[in-house]
């Protein structure tokens, strides 16, 4: 907080105004407390510089860490990641943007800043040298061109953002500029089409069938029979977590009555495939409609969701004729397990953010031969679907989401313009965020630590999932008559049997800093369910100018495809009905 306050002071008063009292006042803490953290002005300047450098390099390092990642698609991703990382700490305020850039660029003149920034700039240069080294250059050429990349990114960032006529930083402009720098230095002719990253990188799509070894099921049953329950209260109380009474009952049902083989057979009733994209295995259902003009649609789940979340809507969407609908509303469905989730398994490297998943899913749709398609999702699937529209606008016809979050405007005057209902929604969003801060914080900061517990205890995995389901479920109760226990357990099994508790949690580490998503020109439809976090429409439409439809429902929650499949299906059909393009003439 104090470093953020220091940056704010620099933005308003410049480096000369960077005093302990000014920082205390900005941070709202007692005068003099800053000296506990920063004993000298030099330490303070170093802290500010390190924070800025950390944000700039966080995403770029991942993309430049290995020469094996240099492909046409990863050059695009590298440019976009660098642009996004820069804008993440620059922010939309032009005065603060200029001040932060000046801190970064003054490193050459100010010894304190140069000392603080040297390690991270050297780290960036080291990765860039690695990127350039295999390109047949001498050591001197590598060093010269690595420094050239860094200095050009510095310059183009400053020129593009500070001197551009628009009122806010433009990621698309930065992305193009950074990509041009990378291509100019590396040379497009030296970029291989594909590389070996330890996994098959062909575009082959392989049939897949779920076949869990019986030994794994026997092991699970044995573990469920010897649970070491925690000491403490045993009443039916949800105030501090999952009710002991409820969890014991559900665990016993899991051990004695739940039939995995039946649900395995149900999932195997849908055509499944795997393919390697960007070094990761991607598992997906591909259910084609028999209708000749069906629209391809990719459905993306979130955490703790899975492909099982969509089983109730597959039939109505692919075969409306048999489910009381219009055959003209048919879809071909592509339903991936997110990288790191379920049968996609853990990816071989870090950096699998929603943005990178969207890149992978755009490639998946291209491999399947879909020139035009739609995207739909909730939770993490919202961000992935939105990014598909940003990254692949020539092919994505529309994006439908059943999750959308808005935050209170920083301007008190804008906040005062909201009516009572909007104010209540903002408060509910704040309550939602605080209520579920625990799992998000743990998965964003210590996913590996959490993984040890969840990978070893099936009841621990079940409790971790059930706790969130209860909070965002329509009835906010998980008795068998309100939520299908078999569905809950099948979802849990898809994490347990694949040992993906840790890898699925890591997506929150990749999304540690929540920022506004890039603008999209692709039409967006929004479905809002009352027992989920609901957005304020007027704020959403300011942030997402591409919203063309908005539906408020009187029932349903976060997992709409499971809780209210008919409502969700009807809204998806209505949204895409308005934007479908006629098929190309044969």
Backbone torsions as a table, in degrees:
resi	resn	phi	psi	omega
1	UNK	NA	-39.7	-178.1
2	UNK	-68.7	-36.3	176.6
3	UNK	-65.3	-41.3	176.7
4	UNK	-62.1	-39.7	177.9
5	UNK	-63.9	-39.0	178.7
6	UNK	-62.7	-42.4	178.5
7	UNK	-63.3	-38.9	178.2
8	UNK	-63.2	-39.6	178.6
9	UNK	-64.2	-43.9	178.0
10	UNK	-58.9	-39.7	-178.9
11	UNK	-63.5	-35.3	-175.6
12	UNK	-93.5	-32.1	-173.0
13	UNK	-122.6	-7.6	-177.5
14	UNK	83.5	176.2	-176.4
15	UNK	-62.5	-32.0	-177.7
16	UNK	-67.5	-23.9	-179.6
17	UNK	-86.9	6.0	-174.4
18	UNK	-80.9	77.6	178.1
19	UNK	-109.2	161.1	179.6
20	UNK	-61.0	-41.8	-178.7
21	UNK	-64.6	-40.5	179.3
22	UNK	-62.7	-39.4	179.0
23	UNK	-68.4	-42.9	177.2
24	UNK	-57.8	-44.6	-179.4
25	UNK	-63.4	-42.6	-179.3
26	UNK	-65.4	-39.6	-177.7
27	UNK	-81.7	-13.8	179.2
28	UNK	75.0	32.9	178.4
29	UNK	-117.1	170.8	-175.9
30	UNK	-63.7	141.0	-179.9
31	UNK	-59.6	133.0	178.0
32	UNK	97.2	-13.8	-177.0
33	UNK	-68.4	-24.3	-178.0
34	UNK	-61.0	-32.0	-177.3
35	UNK	-63.1	-20.0	176.3
36	UNK	-66.7	-33.3	-177.5
37	UNK	-95.1	-36.8	-176.6
38	UNK	-124.2	107.9	-174.0
39	UNK	-83.8	-20.1	179.1
40	UNK	-140.7	160.5	177.2
41	UNK	-63.4	-30.5	178.2
42	UNK	-62.4	-45.7	178.1
43	UNK	-61.5	-38.6	179.9
44	UNK	-63.7	-46.6	178.9
45	UNK	-63.6	-38.9	178.2
46	UNK	-63.5	-41.1	178.5
47	UNK	-61.4	-44.2	178.3
48	UNK	-61.9	-46.9	-178.0
49	UNK	-63.5	-41.7	-179.4
50	UNK	-64.4	-40.2	179.0
51	UNK	-61.1	-44.6	179.9
52	UNK	-64.9	-45.5	180.0
53	UNK	-62.3	-40.8	179.8
54	UNK	-57.1	-45.3	-178.6
55	UNK	-69.1	-37.4	-178.5
56	UNK	-65.6	-39.5	-170.8
57	UNK	-92.9	-11.7	-171.6
58	UNK	-54.8	-49.5	-178.9
59	UNK	-83.5	-36.4	-175.3
60	UNK	-64.1	-36.4	-178.0
61	UNK	-61.7	-41.6	-178.8
62	UNK	-59.0	-41.6	-176.2
63	UNK	-76.2	-24.3	-176.9
64	UNK	-102.9	4.9	-170.8
65	UNK	-71.1	-22.7	-175.2
66	UNK	-137.0	133.4	177.3
67	UNK	-64.2	-20.8	179.4
68	UNK	-69.3	-10.4	-178.5
69	UNK	-91.2	1.3	-175.6
70	UNK	-83.4	93.4	174.9
71	UNK	-131.3	167.5	177.2
72	UNK	-54.0	-41.7	-177.8
73	UNK	-70.2	-37.2	-178.7
74	UNK	-77.1	-23.9	171.1
75	UNK	-62.5	-44.8	176.3
76	UNK	-58.8	-45.7	-178.4
77	UNK	-66.0	-39.1	178.6
78	UNK	-60.7	-47.9	180.0
79	UNK	-60.6	-42.7	-178.8
80	UNK	-69.2	-37.9	-179.5
81	UNK	-66.1	-43.6	178.0
82	UNK	-61.9	-45.6	179.2
83	UNK	-60.9	-44.6	-179.5
84	UNK	-65.9	-40.4	179.3
85	UNK	-64.3	-39.6	177.1
86	UNK	-62.2	-48.5	-176.6
87	UNK	-69.5	-24.6	-178.2
88	UNK	-61.2	-40.6	179.3
89	UNK	-95.7	-17.3	177.7
90	UNK	-70.6	-41.3	177.9
91	UNK	74.3	172.6	-175.0
92	UNK	-83.9	-11.9	-176.2
93	UNK	-82.4	119.7	-172.3
94	UNK	-66.5	-34.8	-178.8
95	UNK	-67.3	-44.9	178.4
96	UNK	-67.8	-37.9	178.1
97	UNK	-56.9	-47.7	-178.4
98	UNK	-64.4	-40.5	-179.2
99	UNK	-64.4	-42.2	-179.6
100	UNK	-65.8	-41.1	177.9
101	UNK	-63.7	-37.3	-179.5
102	UNK	-65.4	-36.9	176.2
103	UNK	-60.0	-46.8	-178.1
104	UNK	-62.0	-46.4	-174.5
105	UNK	-77.3	-18.9	179.3
106	UNK	-80.8	0.0	-178.8
107	UNK	-57.9	-31.9	-178.4
108	UNK	-69.6	-26.1	-175.9
109	UNK	-98.8	-27.8	-173.7
110	UNK	-106.5	117.9	-176.4
111	UNK	-55.9	-40.5	-177.9
112	UNK	-62.0	-45.1	-178.6
113	UNK	-69.5	-40.0	-179.0
114	UNK	-62.1	-40.1	178.9
115	UNK	-63.6	-43.7	-177.4
116	UNK	-69.0	-38.0	-174.4
117	UNK	-85.3	-15.6	-174.9
118	UNK	-55.5	-46.8	-177.5
119	UNK	-61.5	-42.8	-177.0
120	UNK	-75.2	-34.9	176.3
121	UNK	-67.3	-37.9	176.6
122	UNK	-64.1	-37.5	179.3
123	UNK	-64.3	-42.5	177.7
124	UNK	-61.9	-44.0	179.3
125	UNK	-63.3	-37.4	-180.0
126	UNK	-62.8	-42.8	178.2
127	UNK	-65.7	-38.4	-179.4
128	UNK	-68.1	-36.0	175.9
129	UNK	-62.4	-42.0	178.3
130	UNK	-60.6	-38.1	179.5
131	UNK	-64.2	-36.7	-174.1
132	UNK	-89.9	-25.6	-169.6
133	UNK	-55.6	-42.7	-176.8
134	UNK	-75.8	6.4	-173.1
135	UNK	-92.4	18.2	176.2
136	UNK	75.1	28.5	-179.0
137	UNK	-105.0	156.0	174.1
138	UNK	-74.4	165.7	178.8
139	UNK	-59.3	-40.3	180.0
140	UNK	-65.1	-39.9	178.5
141	UNK	-65.8	-40.6	178.7
142	UNK	-60.8	-47.1	-178.5
143	UNK	-62.9	-44.5	-179.5
144	UNK	-62.2	-44.9	-175.5
145	UNK	-76.9	-29.6	174.7
146	UNK	-63.4	-44.7	176.6
147	UNK	-65.0	-34.8	179.1
148	UNK	-62.5	-43.7	179.1
149	UNK	-58.7	-48.7	-176.8
150	UNK	-63.2	-45.1	-178.4
151	UNK	-67.4	-37.1	179.3
152	UNK	-67.9	-37.3	176.6
153	UNK	-65.3	-41.8	174.9
154	UNK	-55.1	-51.7	-175.4
155	UNK	-66.2	-45.7	-177.4
156	UNK	-67.1	-32.0	176.7
157	UNK	-63.7	-48.8	-178.1
158	UNK	-63.7	-49.4	-177.7
159	UNK	-63.4	-43.2	-175.4
160	UNK	-67.0	-43.3	-172.8
161	UNK	-86.4	-46.7	-174.6
162	UNK	-73.4	-35.6	-173.6
163	UNK	-101.6	-1.9	-179.2
164	UNK	-72.9	151.6	-175.7
165	UNK	-74.9	-20.0	-176.1
166	UNK	-71.1	166.0	-176.0
167	UNK	-89.1	-7.4	-178.7
168	UNK	-139.2	152.2	177.0
169	UNK	-57.7	145.9	-174.7
170	UNK	-115.2	108.4	-176.9
171	UNK	-65.8	-38.6	-177.8
172	UNK	-62.0	-41.0	178.9
173	UNK	-65.4	-44.4	177.9
174	UNK	-62.3	-41.6	-178.5
175	UNK	-59.5	-46.2	-179.5
176	UNK	-62.9	-40.9	-178.0
177	UNK	-66.5	-45.0	-179.3
178	UNK	-65.9	-40.7	178.6
179	UNK	-61.6	-41.2	179.1
180	UNK	-61.8	-38.9	178.0
181	UNK	-63.2	-49.0	-178.0
182	UNK	-60.3	-45.5	-178.5
183	UNK	-67.1	-37.1	-179.1
184	UNK	-65.0	-37.2	-176.8
185	UNK	-83.0	-45.3	-176.4
186	UNK	-78.4	-41.5	-178.1
187	UNK	90.7	116.5	-176.7
188	UNK	-60.6	-28.2	-178.5
189	UNK	-68.1	-20.5	-177.8
190	UNK	-94.4	1.8	-179.2
191	UNK	-91.9	117.1	-179.5
192	UNK	-68.7	154.2	177.9
193	UNK	-68.1	-39.8	-179.5
194	UNK	-143.7	157.3	-179.7
195	UNK	-136.2	160.6	177.5
196	UNK	-95.1	114.3	178.8
197	UNK	-113.0	30.1	177.0
198	UNK	90.5	-2.2	178.1
199	UNK	-136.7	157.1	178.6
200	UNK	-61.0	129.8	-176.7
201	UNK	-111.2	13.7	177.6
202	UNK	-72.5	166.2	179.4
203	UNK	-90.0	14.7	-178.6
204	UNK	-61.5	136.5	175.1
205	UNK	-108.8	119.7	-171.9
206	UNK	-109.8	134.3	174.6
207	UNK	-60.2	148.8	-177.2
208	UNK	-139.5	143.5	175.4
209	UNK	-137.3	138.4	179.3
210	UNK	-77.0	128.2	179.1
211	UNK	-148.6	83.4	-177.5
212	UNK	-76.0	128.0	177.9
213	UNK	-58.3	141.6	179.6
214	UNK	-60.6	-30.8	179.2
215	UNK	-60.8	-34.2	178.1
216	UNK	-67.7	-38.7	178.7
217	UNK	-70.4	-37.5	177.5
218	UNK	-65.2	-40.9	178.0
219	UNK	-61.9	-42.5	178.7
220	UNK	-61.1	-47.0	-179.1
221	UNK	-61.8	-39.0	179.5
222	UNK	-65.2	-41.0	177.9
223	UNK	-63.7	-41.4	179.8
224	UNK	-66.1	-22.8	179.7
225	UNK	-83.8	-6.6	-178.9
226	UNK	-134.8	42.8	-179.9
227	UNK	-65.0	135.0	172.9
228	UNK	-95.9	96.3	-175.2
229	UNK	-74.4	143.8	-179.4
230	UNK	-68.9	148.6	174.8
231	UNK	-74.6	155.2	178.1
232	UNK	130.9	-166.0	-177.6
233	UNK	-57.3	144.7	-179.2
234	UNK	-121.0	9.1	-179.7
235	UNK	-76.5	169.8	-178.0
236	UNK	-80.5	77.0	-173.1
237	UNK	-126.4	127.1	-179.1
238	UNK	-105.3	6.2	-171.7
239	UNK	-66.5	-32.3	-178.1
240	UNK	-113.0	12.7	-179.6
241	UNK	144.5	-162.7	-176.6
242	UNK	-66.4	135.7	179.8
243	UNK	-60.6	129.2	176.9
244	UNK	-59.9	-38.2	-179.9
245	UNK	-63.0	-47.8	-178.8
246	UNK	-63.0	-46.1	-174.4
247	UNK	-67.8	-36.1	176.5
248	UNK	-63.1	-43.4	-178.7
249	UNK	-65.1	-45.0	-179.2
250	UNK	-67.2	-38.6	179.4
251	UNK	-64.8	-39.0	178.3
252	UNK	-67.5	-37.8	174.7
253	UNK	-61.0	-41.2	178.9
254	UNK	-61.0	-43.9	-175.9
255	UNK	-71.7	-36.4	-168.5
256	UNK	-109.1	-24.8	-172.1
257	UNK	-123.4	-28.1	-177.5
258	UNK	-65.9	135.1	-176.5
259	UNK	-114.7	94.7	179.8
260	UNK	-60.6	-40.1	-175.3
261	UNK	-59.7	-34.7	177.8
262	UNK	-65.1	-40.8	-178.5
263	UNK	-78.1	-31.4	172.7
264	UNK	-60.1	-44.0	178.8
265	UNK	-64.5	-38.3	178.8
266	UNK	-62.2	-46.4	179.1
267	UNK	-65.0	-37.7	178.3
268	UNK	-70.1	-10.4	174.1
269	UNK	-71.2	-13.9	176.3
270	UNK	-102.6	135.8	178.9
271	UNK	-59.7	130.6	-177.9
272	UNK	-127.3	151.6	-176.1
273	UNK	-148.4	165.1	169.5
274	UNK	-134.8	154.5	174.4
275	UNK	-154.7	158.2	179.0
276	UNK	-99.3	125.2	178.8
277	UNK	-133.8	127.0	178.2
278	UNK	53.3	36.2	177.2
279	UNK	85.8	-8.7	-176.8
280	UNK	-108.1	148.9	171.6
281	UNK	-78.8	133.0	177.7
282	UNK	-122.6	117.3	176.6
283	UNK	-97.2	140.9	-179.2
284	UNK	-156.1	151.6	167.3
285	UNK	-86.9	142.0	176.4
286	UNK	-134.7	99.1	-174.7
287	UNK	-112.0	108.3	-177.4
288	UNK	-91.6	143.4	176.4
289	UNK	-81.6	155.6	173.8
290	UNK	-84.4	-8.8	-179.7
291	UNK	-74.3	133.6	-172.9
292	UNK	-64.8	-29.4	-175.8
293	UNK	-109.2	26.7	179.7
294	UNK	-61.3	144.7	-179.8
295	UNK	-95.3	127.0	174.3
296	UNK	-63.0	137.5	-178.2
297	UNK	-141.4	126.4	177.7
298	UNK	-102.1	125.7	-178.8
299	UNK	-104.7	127.4	-178.3
300	UNK	-118.7	127.4	179.3
301	UNK	-88.3	-175.2	177.0
302	UNK	-129.8	-154.5	175.8
303	UNK	-112.4	135.2	-1.4
304	UNK	-94.7	62.1	179.4
305	UNK	-93.3	-174.4	-178.9
306	UNK	-168.5	-179.4	175.9
307	UNK	-62.2	-26.2	-179.9
308	UNK	-63.9	-22.8	-179.1
309	UNK	-59.9	-26.4	-171.4
310	UNK	-103.6	3.2	-172.2
311	UNK	-61.9	-29.4	-178.5
312	UNK	-75.3	-18.0	-176.7
313	UNK	-106.8	-4.3	-178.6
314	UNK	-63.0	-49.3	-179.6
315	UNK	-59.9	-54.1	179.9
316	UNK	-59.3	-33.8	-178.1
317	UNK	-79.9	-36.5	-178.4
318	UNK	-86.4	-26.1	-175.2
319	UNK	-135.8	65.6	-178.5
320	UNK	-61.3	-27.8	-179.7
321	UNK	-56.9	-37.6	-178.4
322	UNK	-88.7	-1.7	-177.1
323	UNK	-127.1	31.6	174.2
324	UNK	74.4	18.1	-178.7
325	UNK	-113.2	-177.2	179.9
326	UNK	-89.2	126.4	178.3
327	UNK	-55.9	-24.1	178.8
328	UNK	-67.6	-14.3	-179.4
329	UNK	-96.4	18.0	-175.1
330	UNK	-75.2	153.1	178.7
331	UNK	-131.5	145.9	160.2
332	UNK	-88.2	127.6	-174.3
333	UNK	-105.9	135.1	170.9
334	UNK	-120.7	119.6	-173.4
335	UNK	-127.4	93.8	-177.0
336	UNK	-81.3	150.7	159.5
337	UNK	-81.0	122.5	-178.0
338	UNK	-55.5	144.0	173.7
339	UNK	-52.7	128.6	-174.7
340	UNK	97.5	-8.9	-176.4
341	UNK	-117.4	144.0	168.5
342	UNK	51.2	-136.3	-173.7
343	UNK	-78.6	-3.2	167.5
344	UNK	-70.6	-31.9	177.6
345	UNK	74.3	172.4	180.0
346	UNK	-66.0	132.6	174.9
347	UNK	-71.1	161.3	-174.2
348	UNK	-79.2	-7.6	-177.1
349	UNK	-144.7	172.0	176.9
350	UNK	-83.3	179.4	175.1
351	UNK	94.3	9.5	-177.7
352	UNK	-85.2	75.8	175.7
353	UNK	-82.8	175.3	175.7
354	UNK	-59.6	-37.1	-179.4
355	UNK	-62.9	-45.2	-179.4
356	UNK	-69.3	-36.5	176.0
357	UNK	-61.6	-39.1	178.3
358	UNK	-63.0	-40.8	174.5
359	UNK	-55.6	-47.2	-178.0
360	UNK	-63.8	-39.9	-177.1
361	UNK	-73.0	-31.2	173.8
362	UNK	-63.9	-40.6	176.3
363	UNK	-65.0	-39.8	179.1
364	UNK	-60.0	-45.3	-179.1
365	UNK	-65.9	-34.1	177.0
366	UNK	-67.4	-41.4	178.6
367	UNK	-62.7	-33.2	179.5
368	UNK	-78.0	-4.4	176.0
369	UNK	84.6	20.2	-177.4
370	UNK	-93.1	111.8	-179.0
371	UNK	-81.5	-31.9	177.7
372	UNK	-129.1	135.0	179.7
373	UNK	-157.9	165.0	175.0
374	UNK	-111.6	167.2	178.8
375	UNK	-133.3	143.6	179.5
376	UNK	-143.3	143.8	177.2
377	UNK	-176.4	163.5	173.6
378	UNK	-134.0	165.0	-178.5
379	UNK	59.2	-130.6	176.2
380	UNK	-59.4	-30.6	178.6
381	UNK	-61.8	-25.3	174.2
382	UNK	-63.2	-50.4	-178.8
383	UNK	-63.5	-40.8	179.2
384	UNK	-63.1	-46.1	-178.6
385	UNK	-64.2	-41.5	177.7
386	UNK	-61.0	-45.9	-179.2
387	UNK	-65.6	-30.7	174.0
388	UNK	-58.5	-41.2	177.1
389	UNK	-65.2	-35.0	179.3
390	UNK	-71.5	-44.1	-172.1
391	UNK	-84.8	-26.4	-172.9
392	UNK	-132.0	50.1	-172.9
393	UNK	-66.5	-21.3	-179.9
394	UNK	-73.7	-15.6	-176.4
395	UNK	-119.3	-25.0	-179.4
396	UNK	-85.4	117.9	-178.9
397	UNK	-78.8	-34.0	-176.8
398	UNK	-169.3	160.1	-179.4
399	UNK	-128.0	125.0	176.9
400	UNK	-113.6	131.3	-177.0
401	UNK	-130.7	148.4	173.0
402	UNK	-118.2	19.5	168.4
403	UNK	-137.7	133.5	174.7
404	UNK	-157.1	127.8	-178.1
405	UNK	-114.4	143.5	173.3
406	UNK	-129.7	152.6	179.8
407	UNK	-117.1	158.1	-179.5
408	UNK	-62.6	136.3	178.7
409	UNK	-66.8	141.9	-178.9
410	UNK	-69.4	-22.6	-178.7
411	UNK	-79.5	118.3	179.6
412	UNK	-57.0	-33.7	-179.6
413	UNK	-66.4	-41.8	178.0
414	UNK	-65.5	-37.3	178.4
415	UNK	-65.6	-38.0	-179.0
416	UNK	-67.6	-22.0	180.0
417	UNK	-72.9	-16.9	-177.1
418	UNK	-75.7	140.6	179.1
419	UNK	-79.2	179.4	-175.0
420	UNK	-61.4	-39.7	-179.4
421	UNK	-64.5	-41.6	178.5
422	UNK	-65.2	-40.1	178.0
423	UNK	-62.2	-40.0	178.2
424	UNK	-63.8	-38.1	178.9
425	UNK	-66.0	-41.6	178.1
426	UNK	-62.5	-40.6	178.2
427	UNK	-65.6	-40.1	178.3
428	UNK	-63.8	-38.2	177.0
429	UNK	-64.0	-41.1	178.1
430	UNK	-64.3	-42.4	178.0
431	UNK	-63.9	-40.3	178.3
432	UNK	-59.2	-46.3	-179.2
433	UNK	-63.1	-41.9	-179.2
434	UNK	-71.8	-34.3	-178.2
435	UNK	-66.1	-33.3	-176.6
436	UNK	-111.6	22.2	-179.9
437	UNK	-68.0	-27.9	-174.7
438	UNK	-61.7	-55.7	-177.1
439	UNK	-66.2	-38.3	-178.8
440	UNK	-64.9	-44.5	-179.3
441	UNK	-64.6	-43.7	-179.3
442	UNK	-63.1	-45.1	-177.4
443	UNK	-72.8	-25.8	179.6
444	UNK	-80.9	-25.2	-173.4
445	UNK	-113.0	-36.1	-174.9
446	UNK	-133.4	51.2	-177.3
447	UNK	-62.7	-33.3	-179.1
448	UNK	-69.5	-40.8	177.4
449	UNK	-61.0	-44.9	178.5
450	UNK	-61.9	-37.3	-175.7
451	UNK	-60.6	-34.1	-179.9
452	UNK	-60.2	-41.4	-178.1
453	UNK	-72.5	-45.4	-174.7
454	UNK	-72.5	-31.6	-180.0
455	UNK	-73.1	-18.6	-175.4
456	UNK	-104.3	-16.3	-175.3
457	UNK	-128.7	110.3	177.3
458	UNK	-63.4	-34.9	177.9
459	UNK	-69.1	-35.8	175.0
460	UNK	-63.3	-43.4	176.7
461	UNK	-61.1	-43.0	179.5
462	UNK	-62.7	-46.3	-178.8
463	UNK	-62.8	-39.8	-179.3
464	UNK	-61.4	-37.6	179.9
465	UNK	-79.2	-44.7	-177.3
466	UNK	-60.1	-37.9	-176.9
467	UNK	-58.8	-40.8	179.0
468	UNK	-75.0	-40.4	-179.9
469	UNK	-57.7	-41.3	-177.9
470	UNK	-64.8	-38.2	-175.8
471	UNK	-70.2	-25.4	-175.5
472	UNK	-119.5	14.5	178.8
473	UNK	-85.9	151.6	-176.8
474	UNK	-53.6	-48.4	-176.3
475	UNK	-88.2	-8.4	-174.6
476	UNK	49.2	37.1	173.3
477	UNK	-151.0	148.9	-173.3
478	UNK	-121.0	31.7	175.6
479	UNK	-69.0	160.4	-171.4
480	UNK	-60.9	-23.2	-178.5
481	UNK	-85.8	-6.9	178.8
482	UNK	-111.9	-34.5	176.4
483	UNK	-133.4	130.0	180.0
484	UNK	-63.4	112.4	-179.4
485	UNK	-60.0	-36.0	179.3
486	UNK	-62.9	-36.2	177.1
487	UNK	-64.9	-46.2	178.8
488	UNK	-57.6	-43.5	-177.2
489	UNK	-73.0	-35.3	175.9
490	UNK	-63.6	-42.3	176.1
491	UNK	-60.1	-45.8	178.8
492	UNK	-61.7	-40.4	179.9
493	UNK	-61.3	-35.6	-178.5
494	UNK	-68.2	-22.4	172.1
495	UNK	-87.3	-43.6	-175.7
496	UNK	-67.0	-51.9	-174.1
497	UNK	-66.4	-27.0	-179.5
498	UNK	-96.7	-3.8	179.6
499	UNK	53.4	48.8	-176.7
500	UNK	-114.0	20.5	176.9
501	UNK	-59.1	-45.3	-178.3
502	UNK	-71.7	-46.5	-177.3
503	UNK	-67.4	-32.5	178.1
504	UNK	-72.2	-32.9	179.1
505	UNK	-68.1	-25.9	-173.9
506	UNK	-64.7	-20.5	178.7
507	UNK	-60.5	-29.8	177.7
508	UNK	-71.3	-28.9	173.9
509	UNK	-68.5	-36.3	178.0
510	UNK	-69.9	-23.4	-177.8
511	UNK	-111.7	36.7	-174.1
512	UNK	-57.2	-42.1	-177.3
513	UNK	-101.9	112.9	-178.7
514	UNK	-85.7	118.4	179.7
515	UNK	-128.0	166.2	177.4
516	UNK	-61.2	140.8	179.9
517	UNK	-78.3	158.0	178.6
518	UNK	-60.0	147.8	176.5
519	UNK	-68.2	149.8	-179.7
520	UNK	-129.6	147.3	176.3
521	UNK	-98.5	-4.8	-178.3
522	UNK	-79.0	132.9	-178.1
523	UNK	-55.6	139.7	179.7
524	UNK	-123.1	136.1	172.3
525	UNK	-112.2	139.6	-174.7
526	UNK	-121.8	128.2	173.2
527	UNK	-113.4	125.0	-177.2
528	UNK	-114.3	125.4	-179.7
529	UNK	-110.5	137.5	-166.5
530	UNK	-66.1	-26.3	-177.2
531	UNK	-97.5	23.0	173.9
532	UNK	-119.9	170.9	171.9
533	UNK	-67.7	121.7	-175.2
534	UNK	-110.0	142.3	-177.9
535	UNK	-83.6	158.0	171.5
536	UNK	-88.0	119.8	-170.0
537	UNK	-60.2	-45.7	-175.5
538	UNK	-65.1	-32.1	176.1
539	UNK	-73.9	-39.4	179.3
540	UNK	-62.3	-41.5	-177.0
541	UNK	-71.9	-22.3	172.8
542	UNK	-72.8	-39.7	-176.8
543	UNK	-80.5	-35.0	-178.9
544	UNK	-120.3	90.6	-176.4
545	UNK	-72.7	-6.2	-178.5
546	UNK	-91.2	4.1	178.9
547	UNK	-69.4	124.3	-178.9
548	UNK	-119.3	-11.5	175.5
549	UNK	-147.0	149.4	-175.4
550	UNK	-147.8	121.3	-178.4
551	UNK	-124.0	128.9	175.8
552	UNK	-106.3	125.4	179.4
553	UNK	-104.6	158.1	-178.2
554	UNK	-99.8	4.0	177.1
555	UNK	-154.6	160.0	-179.6
556	UNK	110.0	161.5	-178.2
557	UNK	-137.3	-150.2	-170.9
558	UNK	-65.4	-36.9	-177.7
559	UNK	-99.7	67.7	-169.7
560	UNK	-61.6	-37.7	-177.9
561	UNK	-63.6	-27.0	178.0
562	UNK	-90.5	-40.5	-173.8
563	UNK	-81.3	-45.8	-176.1
564	UNK	-133.7	67.0	-175.1
565	UNK	-62.0	-37.0	-178.0
566	UNK	-65.1	-42.4	179.5
567	UNK	-64.2	-43.7	-179.1
568	UNK	-65.5	-43.6	179.1
569	UNK	-59.2	-46.1	-179.5
570	UNK	-60.6	-39.5	-178.1
571	UNK	-72.2	-39.1	176.3
572	UNK	-61.5	-45.7	179.7
573	UNK	-60.0	-46.6	-176.4
574	UNK	-63.7	-41.9	-178.7
575	UNK	-63.5	-50.9	-175.6
576	UNK	-74.6	-22.5	177.4
577	UNK	-59.2	-35.9	-176.2
578	UNK	-77.7	-16.5	-174.3
579	UNK	-122.2	0.2	178.8
580	UNK	-59.7	141.0	174.5
581	UNK	-97.7	147.9	177.1
582	UNK	-64.9	148.9	179.7
583	UNK	-63.5	152.3	177.5
584	UNK	-64.9	142.0	177.4
585	UNK	-63.9	141.9	-179.5
586	UNK	-76.2	NA	NA
